[in-house]
Amino acid sequence: MITVEINNKDIDALMKRLSPEERDPKIRAGLLESAQYLVGEVQKGMTTHVDSGAARSSIVAGLRGHGTDLRGTVGSPLVHVFVMEHGRRPNQKPPPTAPIKLWLQRHGMDPKLAFVVARSIGRKGSFSGGMHQFENAAKLGLSTVRSIMTRHLEGL
């Protein structure tokens, strides 16, 4: 999941000028648009290691919380998306073999090798240090997110 903190004096000033009744729907709309924008940026960063496209299509935007504690979120319910983001350290428990069997079949390899592949991933790790698609999207998209929030708060 991406965490983007916007500490911007211009946005803070705009928020203070609005009543809660005016401000809250604008913040909600701005956060949702920002999160949806970041979904696209994360998906662009996932151009390598694409197999079935399930990981890329699992990235979703949402809102959590309420009132002044409302947060826009970008994430995926798939465990392997987390592994892609952060990597898998060596000398860990091997991953489950069922998804590896399917991957091997899709790529014309013997699914009986799933145990060997899983054991190797457990020993050596994978995605050496992670691909950081979410982190990169957050860094690259920060100025756009600020612009989106400013536009919503100004009512343009």
C-alpha positions in Angstrom: 0.0 0.0 0.0 1.2 3.5 -0.8 1.5 6.2 1.9 1.7 9.7 0.6 1.8 12.5 3.1 1.0 15.9 1.8 2.4 18.6 4.0 1.8 21.6 1.9 1.1 25.1 3.3 -1.1 26.0 0.3 -3.3 23.0 0.8 -3.5 23.6 4.5 -4.5 27.3 3.9 -7.2 26.2 1.4 -8.6 23.7 4.0 -8.8 26.3 6.7 -10.8 28.6 4.5 -13.6 26.1 4.0 -16.2 24.9 6.4 -16.3 21.2 7.2 -19.4 20.8 5.1 -17.6 22.3 2.1 -14.2 20.8 2.8 -15.0 17.1 3.5 -16.6 16.3 0.1 -13.8 18.1 -1.7 -11.1 16.2 0.3 -13.0 12.9 -0.4 -13.1 13.6 -4.1 -9.5 14.7 -4.3 -8.2 11.7 -2.3 -10.1 9.3 -4.5 -8.9 10.9 -7.7 -5.3 11.0 -6.4 -5.5 7.3 -5.4 -6.9 6.4 -8.8 -4.1 8.3 -10.5 -1.5 6.4 -8.4 -3.1 3.1 -9.3 -2.2 3.9 -12.9 1.3 4.8 -12.0 1.8 1.6 -10.0 0.5 -0.4 -12.9 2.8 1.4 -15.3 5.7 0.3 -13.1 4.6 -3.3 -13.2 5.6 -3.8 -16.9 8.3 -6.2 -16.0 7.6 -9.7 -14.6 4.1 -9.7 -16.1 2.7 -13.2 -16.4 -1.0 -13.5 -16.3 -1.6 -9.8 -15.5 -3.4 -10.8 -12.3 -1.0 -8.7 -10.1 -1.4 -5.6 -12.2 -5.1 -5.9 -12.4 -5.4 -6.4 -8.7 -4.2 -2.9 -7.8 -7.1 -0.9 -6.5 -7.8 2.6 -5.1 -10.0 3.2 -2.1 -10.8 5.4 0.9 -10.4 4.5 4.5 -11.5 6.3 7.6 -13.8 9.3 7.9 -13.9 13.0 8.7 -10.5 14.5 9.3 -8.9 10.9 9.4 -9.9 10.1 5.8 -7.1 8.5 3.8 -6.8 7.5 0.1 -5.3 4.0 -0.3 -3.7 2.1 -3.2 -3.1 -1.6 -2.7 -3.7 -5.2 -3.7 -5.2 -8.1 -1.8 -2.7 -10.5 -3.5 0.2 -11.6 -1.3 2.6 -11.9 -4.2 2.2 -8.2 -4.9 3.6 -7.5 -1.5 6.5 -9.8 -2.3 7.1 -8.1 -5.6 7.2 -4.7 -3.9 9.5 -5.7 -1.0 11.3 -8.8 -2.3 11.7 -12.1 -0.5 14.8 -12.5 1.7 16.9 -15.7 1.3 16.7 -18.6 3.7 13.0 -18.2 4.3 10.2 -20.8 4.3 9.5 -21.8 0.6 6.4 -20.3 -1.0 3.3 -22.5 -1.7 3.8 -24.8 -4.7 0.2 -24.5 -6.2 0.8 -21.1 -7.8 4.2 -22.2 -9.0 2.7 -25.3 -10.7 0.2 -23.1 -12.6 3.1 -20.8 -13.6 5.2 -23.7 -14.8 2.2 -25.1 -16.8 1.5 -21.7 -18.5 5.1 -21.6 -19.6 5.3 -25.1 -20.9 7.3 -26.6 -18.1 6.8 -29.7 -16.0 4.6 -28.8 -13.0 6.3 -31.5 -11.1 9.2 -29.1 -10.7 7.1 -26.8 -8.5 8.7 -28.2 -5.3 12.2 -27.6 -6.6 11.4 -24.1 -7.7 9.7 -23.3 -4.4 12.7 -24.7 -2.5 15.1 -22.5 -4.6 13.0 -19.4 -3.9 13.0 -20.2 -0.2 16.8 -20.6 -0.2 17.8 -17.7 -2.6 14.9 -15.3 -2.2 13.3 -13.5 -5.1 13.0 -10.0 -6.5 16.3 -9.2 -4.8 15.3 -6.3 -2.6 11.9 -5.7 -4.2 10.7 -3.8 -7.3 9.2 -0.9 -5.3 6.4 -0.1 -7.8 4.3 1.5 -5.1 7.1 3.4 -3.5 8.2 4.7 -6.9 4.7 5.7 -7.9 4.3 7.6 -4.7 7.6 9.5 -5.1 7.0 10.3 -8.8 3.3 11.2 -8.3 3.6 13.5 -5.3 3.5 16.8 -7.3 0.5 15.5 -9.3 -1.3 14.5 -6.1 -0.7 17.9 -4.7 -2.1 19.5 -7.9 -5.2 17.3 -7.7 -5.9 18.1 -4.1 -5.4 21.9 -4.7 -7.7 21.8 -7.7 -10.5 20.0 -5.7 -10.1 22.4 -2.7 -10.1 25.5 -4.9 -13.3 24.1 -6.6 -12.0 24.3 -10.1 
